[in-house]
Amino acid sequence: MPGLILSWGAVLVWALFSDAGWGRWLVLFIATFVALAGTAAKYAWPGRRLKQSGVPNWSLVVGGLLGIVGFFVVPIVGLPLGFVVGILLAEWARQRDFKPAWTATWHAVKAVGLSMLIELAAALIIAVTWVVGAFAA
C-alpha cells in the first residue's frame, strides 16, 4: 500500500475517533491537501523529466514487469535490479546502442528516486502535522 494513502488514512482514523476537538479536522484538512499535492507531484514532476530525456513509457513498463519478476526471483535486491535491467534491455532494443540505452536507464532511475523522495517528504509532512495537531489538542 502506498505510503501517502497509509499516512493519510492514519490521520483520518485519528480524526474520526479522537476527542481532540475541532483541531483534528484542521489536521485532517492539511493532511488531505498534502497527500493530494504529494500524489500529483510524485507523478507529474518525474514524468515531465522523463519526457524531456526521451524515455518512452514502454521502457518503464518493461522495467516494472522485470522488477516484479526480480522481486520474486532474487530476494531483497530483485525489484530494483529487475527494474534497471528491464529498462536497460528495452532501451538497448530500441536504440541498438549501449551508451544511450544506459543514459536513458539512468534518467529513469533518477526519476523513480525523485518520485520516492517526493512521496517520503509528503508522508513526513503529514506525520509532523499530525504530531503537532495531537499535542496541540
C-alpha positions as CSV (number, residue, x, y, z in Angstrom):
1,M,0.0,0.0,0.0
2,P,1.4,3.4,-0.9
3,G,2.8,5.4,2.0
4,L,0.7,8.5,1.4
5,I,-2.5,6.6,1.5
6,L,-1.4,4.9,4.7
7,S,-0.3,8.2,6.3
8,W,-3.5,10.0,5.3
9,G,-5.6,7.0,6.4
10,A,-4.0,7.1,9.9
11,V,-4.8,10.8,10.3
12,L,-8.3,10.1,9.1
13,V,-8.8,7.3,11.7
14,W,-7.4,9.6,14.4
15,A,-9.7,12.5,13.3
16,L,-12.8,10.2,13.3
17,F,-12.2,8.5,16.7
18,S,-10.3,11.1,18.6
19,D,-11.8,13.6,21.1
20,A,-9.2,16.3,20.2
21,G,-11.8,18.9,19.3
22,W,-12.1,21.0,16.2
23,G,-8.3,20.9,15.6
24,R,-8.5,17.3,14.4
25,W,-10.5,18.4,11.4
26,L,-7.9,21.1,10.6
27,V,-5.1,18.5,10.8
28,L,-7.2,16.2,8.5
29,F,-7.7,19.0,6.1
30,I,-3.9,19.8,6.0
31,A,-3.1,16.1,5.7
32,T,-5.6,15.7,2.8
33,F,-4.1,18.7,1.0
34,V,-0.5,17.5,1.4
35,A,-1.5,13.9,0.3
36,L,-3.2,15.2,-2.8
37,A,-0.4,17.6,-3.7
38,G,2.3,14.9,-3.0
39,T,0.5,12.4,-5.2
40,A,0.2,14.8,-8.0
41,A,3.8,15.9,-7.7
42,K,5.2,12.4,-7.5
43,Y,3.8,11.6,-10.9
44,A,3.9,14.9,-12.7
45,W,7.4,16.1,-11.9
46,P,9.4,12.9,-12.6
47,G,7.1,12.2,-15.6
48,R,7.9,15.6,-17.1
49,R,11.7,14.9,-16.6
50,L,11.4,11.5,-18.3
51,K,9.6,13.1,-21.3
52,Q,12.4,15.7,-21.6
53,S,15.0,13.0,-21.5
54,G,13.2,10.9,-24.2
55,V,12.5,7.7,-22.2
56,P,9.3,6.2,-23.5
57,N,6.6,4.7,-21.3
58,W,7.1,1.3,-22.9
59,S,10.6,1.1,-21.4
60,L,9.1,1.9,-17.9
61,V,6.5,-0.8,-18.4
62,V,9.2,-3.4,-19.3
63,G,11.3,-2.2,-16.3
64,G,8.3,-2.5,-14.0
65,L,7.4,-6.0,-15.2
66,L,11.0,-7.2,-14.8
67,G,11.1,-5.5,-11.4
68,I,8.1,-7.6,-10.3
69,V,9.7,-10.8,-11.6
70,G,13.0,-9.9,-9.9
71,F,11.2,-9.3,-6.6
72,F,10.2,-13.0,-6.5
73,V,13.4,-14.4,-8.1
74,V,16.1,-12.5,-6.2
75,P,15.1,-11.7,-2.6
76,I,15.7,-8.1,-1.3
77,V,17.5,-6.7,-4.3
78,G,15.4,-8.2,-7.1
79,L,12.9,-5.4,-7.5
80,P,15.4,-2.6,-8.2
81,L,17.7,-4.9,-10.1
82,G,14.9,-6.2,-12.3
83,F,13.7,-2.6,-12.9
84,V,17.1,-1.4,-14.0
85,V,17.8,-4.4,-16.2
86,G,14.3,-4.2,-17.7
87,I,14.7,-0.6,-18.7
88,L,18.3,-1.2,-20.0
89,L,17.1,-4.1,-22.2
90,A,14.1,-2.2,-23.5
91,E,16.2,0.8,-24.3
92,W,19.0,-1.3,-25.8
93,A,16.5,-3.0,-28.1
94,R,15.0,0.4,-29.1
95,Q,18.2,2.3,-29.6
96,R,20.6,-0.5,-30.7
97,D,23.4,1.1,-28.8
98,F,24.5,0.6,-25.2
99,K,25.7,4.1,-24.2
100,P,22.4,5.9,-25.0
101,A,20.5,3.0,-23.5
102,W,22.4,3.3,-20.3
103,T,21.9,7.1,-20.3
104,A,18.1,6.6,-20.6
105,T,18.2,3.9,-17.9
106,W,20.0,6.3,-15.6
107,H,17.4,9.0,-16.3
108,A,14.6,6.6,-15.4
109,V,16.3,5.5,-12.2
110,K,16.7,9.2,-11.2
111,A,13.1,9.8,-11.9
112,V,11.9,6.9,-9.8
113,G,14.2,8.1,-7.0
114,L,12.7,11.6,-7.2
115,S,9.2,10.2,-7.1
116,M,10.1,8.2,-3.9
117,L,11.6,11.3,-2.3
118,I,8.5,13.4,-3.1
119,E,6.3,10.7,-1.5
120,L,8.5,10.4,1.5
121,A,8.6,14.2,2.0
122,A,4.8,14.4,1.8
123,A,4.4,11.5,4.3
124,L,6.8,13.1,6.7
125,I,4.9,16.4,6.4
126,I,1.7,14.6,7.2
127,A,3.3,12.9,10.2
128,V,4.7,16.2,11.5
129,T,1.3,17.8,11.0
130,W,-0.4,15.0,13.0
131,V,2.1,15.2,15.8
132,V,1.7,18.9,16.2
133,G,-2.0,18.6,16.0
134,A,-2.1,15.8,18.5
135,F,0.0,17.7,21.1
136,A,-1.9,21.0,20.5
137,A,-5.2,19.4,21.1
